């Protein structure tokens, strides 16, 4: 039998996302805010509906039919995620509320247990606030120091500076894989290799990366990896912390409650095994199942088969925006994803945002939870068009037209 | 809301104040000042007031970074409040607050808003209400001796 490789077809794929086909202010929606959140295919919506309509039950508890069914679906979703990120075992996949909670889990559990005064944590200048603030809180509590890898004006991390920051005091490195405001793809594999020479564990914030291309945690050899379901065409309120079992086993629980225990007496409680040790309370069953459905959906064509299309969108969009007088692209790294941040001379990003919205074009404006990045470029805010595989060149044309129209208002 | 109503946000008077903001400077002899900050969008401004013994705003100015709406609103606020009694400025704050949140319809209710009524459509844009109100909150904070005012 001949193997037919799945062909990615934008027109076909667009039909799977009902939210793409609405009108905004009387105009067909052009949704270019995918770095904030992505739309959900019908199969994800159906999976969540099915759970609430006919398969509702709590997991890991009952012996009745529905409870066993819900548990199988929930654990099935965990297996799908394990395969998707190429983890060694399913118990290394911990469900959280999202990237932010995943990072906080590591800061609380690993950080508070293993870090002490004078220890150093390395992050980068392009981190999202969610990969800055938990470490600052930990540093304040423990007397640790936060060290920052700088980036150049193209938005590329200075690798030599990173090497200089690494030393025997370094106890953790936590860096973003793909910048949400600049689009830069960071050399995380090299960062991990370098940190491991000093036996320093590395956490990868993969919130944007996981939706861009396939990820293999074993090949990367990262110690932790965090991402959110809603940026991966799945529901909000569900996310993942991947951690190497060898590390997770040494860490104390993050929260106490049901599900995370194996035996409770008033004298002593013994904790459950992985991953349940880190999943106190009833988990977000429906959305975990929804995330599993999103991964199933992505595998019908393969995320890596969308890379060519996204590269074409990036190149086309970069050219088109740059051709507008007064427009400057912020983030021009050699290796970047289809995220286009830009400024327009003399017009604040919020005014651009409101005016292009009038034309039905949804972009993000502001600091994108990246205030240090804005400070680097001495700008208060940018406009950001972030493109997913379901976007088209025609949509970029509509953005460009809307920016021209906004400029006219300010003439 | 139809498309035309939405484009009306950027009326000529707003665009003009954005381009040439009035009283856009630091006030050296300020008796009151405060810093206003909208963490959501990064809008940032300073408002300075010189209040005399008769409790009148003898002079008022602002400086800062922001979108057209926040800049124009600050500019128009300073033009309106110059020479006004503090008591009246505070009453006007209440009216402006109700205007931009859609509680006061200047066509239906007696008011002293004058030109400020140009901001009446802004409640259609919930994310932008904070842009229009930031300078007003900062002015009020300065009079009440707050150093930093945040609209979050």
Interface residues (C-beta under 8 A of the other chain):
Chain A: X25 X26 X27 X347 X348 X349 X350 X351 X354 X355 X358 X365 X366 X367 X371 X374 X380 X381 X409 X410
Chain B: X1 X2 X3 X6 X7 X9 X10 X15 X18 X40 X41 X42 X43 X44 X65 X66 X67 X68 X69 X125 X128 X131
